Amino acid sequence: MKYNVYTKSLIFVVAVVGICTLLNYVIPAPAIKIERERFAEFERVKDSVQSLTLGRSHGGAVIYDYWDCKGENFSIGGRDIASIKYLLEYYVPQMPHIKEVLISMSYSSLYYDNEALSNGNLNDARKSLYASVPTFKLISADDYNNLIFGKLMAFTRADHGFTEIKLLAKTLHDKKNRKKTGKDEAEEKLDSTQIIKSAPVQAFDHSKDRNIALMYNPKIISKSLEDLESIIVFLKAHHVRCIFFTPPFYKDYTANTPPSDINEMRSNVYRFVKKYGVEYYDYSQYADISNNVNFYMNADHMNAAGKEKFTKLLLAKIRNIKHVN
């Protein structure tokens, strides 16, 4: 009898995992689908890519349309330092013409861990990494959510399941709304500058972010610094230029961030600059952009105009050429 129960339980688990794995590939979460397509395209062009940019969403400030060589920006909301390290170690040896890597440093980069989320779910950056590139080795010793929850069970993750339900509900709502009003709610345009001007800029509760991360992994800051140092040593061994940067944030975003967090990040990056000769360009409070709300779509992310201005500015600085506005 007991044997029969165990057998049935095993069959049930295998069936669930099999079904979820199939669904994950047939109906992947939107973020995972986008990342899979992006990585698949990168596989086709990686031999010619000379520049990479990695980071959280703030790394998206670099637009390769305005760069002087072929590049790829792998920044995505939630890409923590451990994930950056994994991607570089996987791809750089496969890239014969890579000459530089740009790494975006946010104010909270040292204590940000994309496993340390209050709802316990892996975020899109971690799941998309697992679903898009080989993850046969763990990203970190503490990353126990690797294959099972990140890859095999991606379809059943709460944020994917709920997202599918919400998308269906929204589709039905929009369809009903179109019948009533003759237009879709999605068609309404929002002026981001008015949103930023009309309310206090509080993009995140930074102290809460830090507390959650440290509760989840008390060694996250030392681990992040260890990973950053490993990245620097790895890139130098492959003769790849390592460039850290912080993009311009809207002034109120900086004002809302604990100064101790900012100073902690800056001082540690500058320590690596002194020790290894890597580069760090800090534009977080660059007045021409940071003080102009028209360059932002929200408190800490620039719009297209802001990104273009910053990318050209950063390129001129890195190449040591005169920048013309």
N, C-alpha and C positions, 0 to 999 in steps of 0.2 A: 504493500500500500504506500509506504513512505517512498519507495523507489519510483512508483508511478507519479507521485506528486512532484518529486525532483525532476523527473523526465519532462513532465508537462510544463514545469516552471522554466526549464532550460529551453524547451521548444518555443515557449511564449516570448522569452527574452530575445532569442535569435530572430524570431519572426518580427518583433517590434523593431529591432535594430536594422534588419534587412529592409523593412518597409520604409523606415525613416531615412535610411541611406538613399534608397531609390527616390523618395520624394524630394530629398535635398538636391538631387541632381536634376530631377524633372521639374520641380517647382521650387527653385532656390529663393532664399530671401533676397529682396531687391538689392541690398548693398553687396551681398555675396555675388550676385549675378554681374553687377557692374565691375567688381574687382576681378572676377574670373576673366571677363572679356578684356579688361585692361592688362592683366598679366599675360594673357594669351597673345595680345598684340605686341607687348614688350618682348616676348620670346622671339618674335619674328624680326625685331629691329635691334635687339640688344648688341649685336656685333658692331653697330655704327654709333651707338650712344656714347657720348663723351662726358656728360654731366648728369648727376643724379641729385635730386632734392628729396629729403625725407623729413618727416616731422608730423605733429598733430595738424589740425586744420589750419593753424597759423602758418605752416609751411607752404600753404597754397598761395601765399603772397608772391611767390616767384613764378612768373609766367614765361615759359620758354619761347613763346612767340617773339619775345624781345631780347633773347639771348644771342650770343655770337657763335654758338655751337649746338649740335643736336643734343637735347636733354630730355629727361623724363622726371616728372614730379610724382613721387609716391606718397605724398602727404595725404592723410585722411584723419578725420576727427577721431581721436582716441589712440593714435599710433604712439605707443610709449617707447622709451629708450630700449627696452628689451627687444621689442619688435623690430626696431631700426637695426639693432645689432644683428639679429637673425637674418634679415633681408640682405644686409650688406655682405655678411659672410657667405650667404648662398649665391648671390649674383655677381659680386665683383670679380671673382676668379673666372667667371664665364664671359667677361666683357673685355675684349682685347684692346679697346680704344678708350676706356674710361680714364679720365684724367683728373676729375674733381668730384667731390661729394659735399653738398651743402646740407647742413643739419640745422633745422629750426629749433631754437631754444625758447620755450614759453616761460613765463614767470614761475609756473608750477611744474616744470618738466621734471625736476629732481624727485618730487614726491608723487608724481602722477603714475598710477598703475592701472591699466585698463581691465584688470580683474577686480579691482577694489571698487565695486559698484554696490550701492545700497540694496538693489533688488537681487544681487547675487548672480546676475546674468553676465556672460561675456558680451562686450559691446561689438559693434559692427567691424571695427578695425581688427580685433582679435579673430573674430569668426571668419572674416573675409581672407585674412592671412592663411588660416588653416585650410580654407577651402580652395585657395588659389595656388599655393606653392607647396612643395613637399615639406612635411613637418615630422620627419621620422625621429628627430631628436627634440627634446624639450627645449623651449625657449629659455626657461630658467628652471632651477631645481624646484621652485615653489609652484610651477605652472602645471598643477595636476589636472587641470581641465582640458589638457591638450587634445588628444584625438577623440575621446568619447564625446565630450560636451561641445568641443569646437568644430569637429568635422562630422562624425557619424550622426550625432543627434541634433545637428543644426536646425533641422526642420521643426523640431519640437521645442526649441527655445522659446521662452515666453514672448520675447519681442518679435519673433517672426510670426508665431501663431496669431498673436494679437494684431500684428500689422496686417496680416491677410484678412482678418475679420473686419478691422477698421476700414481697409480699402474697399471691401465689399459693401460695408455700411455706407461709406462715403459715396460710392458709385450710385447706390440706390437713392441716397439723399439728393445728390446732384441731379439725378434723372427726374426726381419728383419736383425739385426746385425749378428746373428748366421749364417744366410744364406750367408752373405757376407764374414765373417771372419772365420767362423767355431768354434767360441768360444764366450761365454757370457762375457760382461763387468764386471759382478759381480765376475768373476773368478780371476780378476787381484788382486794381493796382494799388499798392501801398507805397507811400513815400518813406523810405527808411530814415531819411534825415529828420523828418518830422517825428518819427517814433523816438529817435535818440534824443531829440531836443525836448520832447514833451514829458519825459519821465526820467527819474534818477537812473543813472547807468549802473546797474547791478547785474552784470552778466552771470556771475557765479558767487556763491558763498565760499570764498577761498579757504577760510579757516575750517569749514566743514569738509571740504575736499581733502585737506591735509589730514584732518583727524581720522577720516574714514580710511585713507590710504595707510596711515601709520598703525591703525588698529588691525587692519588686515595683514600688513607686513611691516613690523617695526623696523626692519632693516632696509626698507625701500630706498631711502636716500643714499646710504652707503652702497647698496647694490646698483643704483643708477650711476653713481660716480665710477664704480668699478667697471660697469658696462661701457661708459663713455671712454674711459681710459683704454679699454680693450679695443674699442672702435678705432681710436687714434693710432694705436700700435699696429693694428691690422692694416689700416689704410697706408701707413708709412711703409710697411713691409711690401705692399703692392705698388709703391711709388704713386699713390693717389693723393692729391691735394685735399686736405681736410679743412673745411670752412664752416664755422658756426655763425649763425646770425639770429637776431631777434628783430622781427618786423615792427613797423610803427603800430602802436595801439592808440585808440582814441584817448585823449588826456584823462577823461573821467574814469576810464577802465584802470589806468595806472593808479589814479588817486584812490581807487577802491581796493587795490591790492595791498596786503600787508608789506610794508617796506622791508621787513626782515626776510620775506620770501624772495623778493627781487634781489636783495643784496646777497643772499645765500647762493642763488643761481649764478649771478654775475661773478662773484669772487671765486667760485669753483671753476667756472669756465676760464677765467683769466689765469688761474693757477695752471691749467693745462696749456694755455698759451705760453706762459713763461717756461714751463717744463719741457714742452715738446715743439714749440715754435709753430703751433697751429694758429689759425686766424679766427678772430671773433669780431663781428661787426654788429654793434648794438644800435639799432634805429628805433627802439621802443618809444623814445620820447623825442623823436625828430620833429621839431616844431612845425615845419612847413606842411607836414602830413598830419601829425598827431593833434594839432589844434584846429584842423579843418574838418568839420563834420561831413562835408560833402564828399569826402573820400571813403566813407564808411557805409557798410550795409547793416552793421550792428556795432556794438561797443568795441569788439576786439577783432573784427574781420573787415578788411578793406573791400570796397567795391571794385569794379573793373578799372575805373580811372585811377584809384589809389594803387592798385596792384601794378598797373603799367608804369606809373611814376616811380614807385619803389623799385621795381625790377630794373629799370634803366639806371637808377641811382646806385643800386647795389652792384650791378655789372661794371659800371664805371669805376667804382671803388676797388673792386676785386682786380680789375685789369689795369688799375692805376692810370686811367685816362680822364681827361677833363669832361665833366658831365654838363650837358647843356639842357636846360629845362625845355 
